[in-house]
């Protein structure tokens, strides 16, 4: 019986080794939220529809944020984009935050870097 247990354990080890220590998408989403919180200086900001699109090196975190100084209208969350590789942004629609982007540039980035990469409203 012991050899069979040992054999089963040995067979399971490669499967366990293939499991990532943490899900990179979840870690990226949390990092993106932290970047937005820091950018708008609101640790209590709330997030919705946060999704990671693209890959681990050049992807984006896209979603919506509602904070004390951030909204796309009365109580309406503003969209945001955080670039995983930090080559731009983070950007929040309506030009909030430290990294300012025109409305036209934001809309272009939202379409191409979020929607076209797989972001879908939930």
N, C-alpha and C positions, 0 to 999 in steps of 0.2 A: 504494500500500500504506500509506503514512503517513497519508493522510486517513482510511482505514478504521480504523486503530488509534486515531486521535484521536477518531473518532466513537464507537468502542466504549468508550473511556475516558470520554468525556462522558456516554454512556448509563449507565455504571456509577456515576458520582459521586452521583446522587441516592440510589441504593441504599446506598452507603457512608455517606452523611450520616444515614440513618435508623437506623443501628445505634447502640445506646446505648454510651457509653464504658465503662460497667460495668453489670453486671446488678444492679438495685436490690435484688432479692430476696437475692442472694448477699451483698451489702454489708450488708443489714439483718440477715441471719442471723449474720454475723461480729460485727456491733455488739452484737447480743443476747447472744452468747456472752461477749463482753468485759464487758458489763454484769453478767452472772451471775458471772463470775470475780471481778470487783471486789467485788460484793456479798457473796460468801462468802469473799473474801480467799484464793483458791486459784488461782494462775496455772496449775496443772497439772490443773485439773478437766477431765474428759472429757465429751463430749456425744454423744448419739445421737438419732435420729429428729427432728432439728431441721427444722422446716418454717415457712415464712412464709405466713400466711394473711391474707386481706383485702387492702387496697390500700396504696400507698406512704405514705399520710398517716395512716391510722387503723387499720392492720393490727396483727397480733401475730406474734411469734416464739414458737413453742411447741415443746417437746421435752423431753428428759430429760438430767439432769446427774448425774454421779457425782464427788464430791470428797471430800477428807479429812474434812470435817465434814457432808457432805450425802449422805443416802441415805434411801430410803423403807423400808428394812429391810436386813438384813445383805447388803451388796454390791449392793443393788438401786437403780438410779438413781431419783432423785426427778424428778417433772415440774416444769417451769417455764413461766412466761409472761412475756414482755417486751413491753410496749406500745410500738409505734413512735413514737407521739406523746408518750410519757412522761407521760401523764395519771395513771398508776397504776403500781405495782410498781417494779421487777421482783418477781415473786412466785415462791416455790418452795414446793412442798407440804411439809407437816409444819412450817411456820413457820420455815424457815431464812432467813438473810439479814437485811438491815437493814430491809426493808419487810415487816412482819409482817401476815399476813392469816389470818383464821380458816379452819379446815378446810372449813367449810360454804361460805364465800365463795370459797375456792379452787376447790372442786368446781363451784360454780355458774359461775365464770369459765371453768374448763376446758371445761365442756360448751358454753357459749354462745359463748365467744370463740375457742376452738380447734376443738373437734369440729364444731360447727354451721357454722363458717367454712371447713371443709374439711380440717382436720388428720386424717391417718389413720396408724395405726401401720404402720411399714414392716418 
